[in-house]
Amino acid sequence: MKFLSQRKSAAQIIALMAMMSAINIIVSVIAAFSVIASVLLIIILPLTSTIVVLACPEKYFPIYAFATIGLSVVATIWNLDVTLFYVVPSIVSGFVFGFCIKRSIYFGWSIVISALLQMGISFAIIPLINVLFEIDFIHDLLVIFKIYDTIPGEIFICCAFYVIALIQTFLSYFVVKNEIEKLKPMKTESSGIKYFSFAGICSCIVLIPISFVSIGAAYTLELVGITIAGFTIYEFFKTRSNRRLIISAATLLINIFVVAIFYNMIPAYYGLLVFALTPLIINLLCFCYFLLKKQHDVIK
């Protein structure tokens, strides 16, 4: 990954974009033949866009995006929904993630925003796929993964889309993390973490009314809250906040007992939403801590 820190000529930039575009096309072709294999392969797709954004001037990215999408369409013309569903969201989320890193945005924000953006684009494209190919894309996915009456399809699809997008973004982050820190050490204002934890609090609270409209969206919000709580725990470890770590662990244990006691009293498929209590408390601890600080210091 040393090429990220090297100044490149126009020829080197074009060669890099061609290589990243080729990777996207190869993955698209393989995904067109095997849906199961595509779940593993598409994990690398946002990484290529992230590398292009970090290694090249941003003005080149539209060229890369249009070339990659166009060539992927040609390569998978017999199964065009692969390009629409896999390549397009991944290119956009990879660009956003790379852009956030360049702007030194707190990496937690970068990962969650990129994952939610990719998830949103995927859902937005599904109606287009259904119309163009006269299929029921969601139903076909449920059949492929043999999700019938075990859990509602809405919960499975929403959670699966978010988790896959999250894994993709995490992979991009870990691949480029060390090289980026060599260029510019990643420091974060504590205010960024404070507002990030506040977003986690909001997601855990908002899921309650949302659950009456869309159970899938409610579970997605719960996963967002859990993701943010995971970053919060990470910050607790970094700052050696043993008291808050103990409270977080105690909250999780209490939450497990609460779910076990009241699970059968709660309408079907709503019981696990009670686990949102744990990320709610963890994020609340973090938010209150930074809220009470007199000044926002820099956390390395």
N, C-alpha and C positions, 0 to 999 in steps of 0.2 A: 504493500500500500504506500510505498515511498513516493509514488508519482503524485500523490495528493499535495505534497509539499514542494514539488518542483514546478518551476515556471515552464510553460509549454508553448511551443510554436503552434501556428494554425494547423500544420500537418499532424502534429501530435494530438491536438484536440480532436481533429476529425477521425484519426485512427482510434482514439479512445472511445468516442461516441459510436463508431462502427462496431467495435468489439462489444460494447454494452448492448447495442441494438441487436447484434447477432445472438447474444445470450437470450434476450427476450424472445426472439423468433424461434430459436431451438426449443425453449420451454413451451411456447405456444403450440408448436407442432406436436410435441410429445403429449401435451395436455389434451389435444384434440383427439388423440387415439385412446387415452386412458384417463377417465375422470378421477379414479382413485389415486393414480400416480400424480395427477395434477395438484392434488391437495398438498403433497410434499414439495413439488417443484415450484409452485407459485410463491412459496415462502421467500425465494431469492429475488423475486421480481422488483420490489421497491428498492432493493439494495443497488441495482444497476442505475436507477434514476438518481439516487442519493449520491453515488460516486460521481456521476456526470455533473451534478450541481456543485459539488464540493471541489472537483478538480478542474472545472471549466468555467469561464465567464458565463453568467446567467443568460446573456443574450443568445448563447448557442442552444439553450435548452429547447426552445420551440422547434428548432430544426431537428434535434434529436427526437422529440416527442412525435412530430408528424411523420418522420422517416420510420420510426419504430412501429407506430400504429399502422401506417400504410403497408409496410413490408409484412407485418404480421397478418394483416387482412388477406394479402395475396397468398401467403404461405398456408393459411387455414381457411381458404375460401369455401371449402366444403363443410366447414364447421365454424362459421363466423362468430357464433356466440362465445367461443373461447376467448377470442381477442377482445370482444366487447366486455365480457365479464371479468376476465383476469388481467389483461394487459392495461387497459385504459385506467381503471382505478389505481393500479399499482404505480403507474407512471405519475399520476397526479399526487398520490400520497408520498411517493419517494421524493418528488420535487419539494413538496411542502416541508417534509422532514429535513431535507438538506438545507432549505432556506432558513428554517428555524435554528439549525446548528450554526449557520453562518452569522446569524443575528444574535448569537449567544443567549437564546431563550432557554430558560430552565428545561433540562432534558426531559423531565416528567411531563411538562406541558407539550413538548415536541412529540413525544411518543403517543400520548393519549389523543391529542388533536389529530395527528396523522392517522391513527387507527380508526377514530370515529369518522373522519373524512372518507377514508377508503370504504368503510362500511356503508356510509350514506350514498356514495356514488354507485356502489354495487346494487343497492336496493333501487336506486333511481334508474339504472340501466335495465333491470329485469323486465319492466313493462315493455320496453322497446324490443327486447329479445322475444318476449311472448308474441308480440304483434308480427315481427318480421318472420318468425319461424313457426307460428301457429302452434305453440307448445305452452305447457304450464311448467315453467322452469323450476319453481319451488317444489311442485309435486314430484317432478322428475328427480330432484335432489333427494327428497325424502325416500323415494323408492330405491334409489341407488344405495343409500346408507341404511336402508331397511328400518326407517323410523315410521312406525305405523301408529299403534295405540299406546306405546310406552310413555311418551311425553308428547304434549302438543307440538305440532310442527312449527308453530310460530316461535315457541321458546327455543327449540333446537336451532332453527335458522338464524335467529337474532344472535344467540350466544355464539354459535359457530362462526358467523361472519365476523363478530367482534374479536373473538379469540384468535382466529387466523390472522386478521389484520394486526393485532397486537404482537403476535409472534414475529410477523414480517418486520415490523418496525423495530422491535427489540434486536432482531438479528442485524438489521442495518446499523443500529447504534453500536453494538458490540464490535462489529467489524471495523468501523471507522473511528471508534472512541480513542484508541491509543494514538493514532496518527493526528487526530484533531488536537489532542492535548499537547502534542509536540509543537504544533503551530501556535496555539493560543490556549493556555491553561483554562479549563472550564470552571469558572467561578460563578456563583449564584448569589444574588442579593436575597437575604432572608425574606424580603417582602414578596418575592416570586413564589417561595414555598408557602408563605402565609395564604396568598390568594389561591394557590393550587389546592391547599387543604380545604379552603372555603368552598371551592368547586366540588370537592368530594362530599362535604356536608350537604350541599344543595342536591347533589344527585341522589343521596340516600333519603332525603326528605321528599323530593319531588316524585320518587318512584311510587309513593303511596297513592296519590290521586291518579297517576299515570296507569297504575295496574288495573284500574277499573275500565280503562279505554283500551289498553294493549298490554297483555301480560308479557309478551316478548320484549317490548320496549322497557318494561319495568325491570326485567331480569338484566337487560343490557345496562341500565342505570346502576343496578346493584353491582355488576361487574366493574363498571367505571369507578364506583366508590371503593371497591375492593382494590382495584389497581392503584388508585391514588393513596389508599391506606398503606399499600405495599411500599410506595415511595416514602411515605411518612415514617414507616418503621425503619427504612434504610437511613433516613436522616436522624432518627433517634439513635441508631447504632453509631453513626458518624460522630454525633455530638455527645455520645456516651450518656444519654438520658435514661439512666437505669430505672428511675421512678416511673417514667412514662412507659417504658417497656414492660415493667411489672403490671401496671394498670391495664395496658393493652392485652397482655396475656390473660389477666384475670377476667377482663371483659369478654374475651373469646370463650373462656370456659363457662362463664355465666350464660352467654348467648347460646351455647350448645345445650345446656340444661333447659333453657327457656323453650328452644325449638323442640326438644324431646318431649317436654310436658304438654305443650299446646299444639303440636303438629296435627294431631287427629281432630282438633277442634276447629282448625282453620280450613276454609274451602280448598278443594283439591288444587294442587300445583301452586298454591299461594304460600305454603308453609316455609319454603326455603327463602322467601323474601325477608323473613324475620332475621336472617343472618346479616342483613344490612345494618343491624344495630352495632355490630362490632366495628366496621369501617366508619360508621357515624361517630362513635366515641373516640376512635383513634384520631380521626381528622379534626374532631373538635378539640382534643388535647393540643394538637399541633397549632391549630389556629389561635387558640387562647394564649398559648405560650408566646407566639410571635406578636400577637396583638398587644400583650402587656409589656413587651420590650420597648424601652424608650427610644432605641435607634435600630435601624436595619443594618446589621453588619454583613460582611461578605463571607460566605461559606465555601470552602474549597472542596 
